[in-house]
């Protein structure tokens, strides 16, 4: 997404020329004709950089800079003072007010662009140093819907927490298709929606953390609602989704992401954040055929090569109606990581009691298999 630059200047010709020049460089430009309007737009738009004049009729640039630095929402936005005031005292006042750089008019366009690029580059580098990705992000995916990605992501996150006691997050990122809030009887499932409805610049680490729900069983959840109409939110909110995933990766030790299927808007962006992938399939010919095709596509993104791809078979039918493990591996050309047995009664009673399946019967066969998968990840990630 193009970086956003706010120009604050009472000279219309400066606004026009500088704005056009920056647009040609690929930046998104917004403009204000006085200090009050500039401050208001800065708070509303949260630009990546502000080009600020000093001599304006209402509030001068020095005061605008001081106000920006005094407000926590705008305190870190880089400010380039661009003015005709060229005295040393003016420059000192500008830097003391909070300017990051100071240029005097007139200036060659190439020099202005160079200063802007340098400021933005330093800001990006500084942000990367302050909060770096720390979590391992594990995606849970299937070739089609209804394969149990949500159930596995939630219960695996819980099993991993019980084994390691680390900071674990599980995230539903499919607006309009959330299930966890209903299954666990949480009254508010608007966390994902609240973030997707923000401007991309407003999706900060603090905003994401605020929407995480701390559960009584130890993990934190980012919840999505189940209103079908809200699925359309993702069509125009991929930058927000990217920001959510980035910040989630700084808020925990391991993040389990319920991706669902490859038809998720922004799918390529989502899987680029994942360090490992769990691919769910059923032991049926057509399901395995589609899974095999998806595996081939995932290799283009490094899964099965530089990134680990785990294949989990979810069995929902009698043993005599399914393919054998050997047949499955021959069809997929890859060893199976785990087979999860059918557990309809356990699932039913867990739903009645609003608890994750592995909480209901910790010693059941299904719980044992999920715990085995959690142990596999724990052993690998803790080396």
Secondary structure, 3 states (H helix, E strand, C coil): CCCEEEEECCCHHHHHHHHHHHHHCCCEEEEECCHHHHHHHHHHHCCCEEEECCCCCCCCHHHHHHHHHHCCCCCCCEEEEEECCCCHHHHHHHHHHCCCEEEECCCCHHHHHHHHHHHHHHHHHHHHHHCCCCCEEEEEEECCCCCCHHHHHHHHHHHHHHHHCCCEEEEECCCCCCCHHHHHCCCCCCHHHHHHCCCHHHCCHHHHHHHCEECCCCCEEECCCCCHHHHHHHHHCHHHHHHHHHHHCCCCCEEEEEEECCCCCCHHHHHHHCCEEEEEECCCHHHHHHHHHHHHHHHCCCECCCEEEEEEEECCCCHHHCCCHHHHHHHHCCCCCEEECCCHHHHHHHHHHCCCHHHHCCCCHHHHHHHHHHHHHHHHHCC
